[in-house]
Amino acid sequence: MPRHTMRAIRVHEHGGPEVLRYDEVPIPEPRPGEVLVRVHAVGVNPPDWYLRDGLTILPPETRPKFSLPVIPGTDVSGVVEAVAADVDSLDVGDEVFGLLRFPSFDGSAYAEYVAAPAPDLARKPNGIDHVHAAGTPMAGLTAWQFLIELGHDHPSPFQEARHRPMALGADTTVLINGAAGGVGHFAAQLAKWKGARVVAVASGAHESFLRELGADQFFDYTKSRPEELVHDIDLVLDTVGGRDSSRFLRTLKRGGALYPVFFGDYDDEETAKLGVTVSGTQVRSNGAQLAELGRLLDAGTVRVAIDSTFPLADARAAHERAARGHIRGKIVLTVA
């Protein structure tokens, strides 16, 4: 007999990792434009715990609407189980990965099955497994849309001007703050792929890892203040943010730019005086860009680092690991 229910993680009330519940729920039906994916692995990302917490980190006017209970998660890798009648780009049995419906919070990826918009998916690279594929979409696309190609015309809720990535090449030096994390380790590799010189900032435990990824220079932020030691940087990608994020502005040459991935605090008068720009965007689902990234993964040009894996039923432990910080690469949930 065909299965009608599945196991999924749901949030019934906002709070810490303890509110994540392992429930039995109906298997979703793919709507027009969608496919049903049997999930093998799920990437864990900051928006997952923002949703769990009630999106309190976001300004009220930018908070997407959702109702409880809700299945968190956006990043999946799995196998197509069923296809809506109007979808001709994918077939049953295809291995796929994707960032689902972001920036909405309707991805519902922490589950054994998920109904996924076909344009959000790309075929999984043959050279990597489902765990590594699931660790790619949000972090990899964030790095891609900040550094390589925006790929959409949607306005950002955080700035008026459209983000335009700086052209990277051999004459460009890029500083990446938080270089060992999910977005950071993709950004370091993409900048190297474009020929740029990469300055990595992370804790000392990650130096050899980042050197392997191609970092030309490394600063341990626990032992030095890179913003006082580095100058004439063309581009800073700050994946950490926070109240003192503006300290990296002083590392830039005139005409340089700082791209904040997370919220920072920047003064318009200071940036104008320094002759630099601050620009960001909000990552969006994009299967075509993910396919390009997949080709780099297949070629070994870019690789995905996995910090840790947890069974889907242990999503609470995965969120507790995330809360401890100092993550190298990605945390991934595995689905039996």
ABEGO torsion letter per residue (X at the ends): XBBABBBBBBBABBEBAAABBBBBBBBBBBBBGBBBBBBABBBBBAAAAAAAAGGAABBAAABBBBBOBBBBEABBBBBBABBBAABAABBBGBBBBBBBGOABAAAGABBABBBBBAAABBBBBAABBAAAAAAAAAAAAAAAAAAABAGBABBBAABABBBBBBBBBAABBBBBBGAABAAAAAAAAAAAAAGBBBBBBBBAAAAAAAAAAGBABBBBAAABBAAAABBGBABBBBAAEEAAAAAAAAABBBGBBBBBABBBBBBAAAAAAAGBBBBBBBBBBBAAAAAAAAAAAAAGABBBBBABBBBAAAAAAAAAAAAAEGBBEBBBBBBX
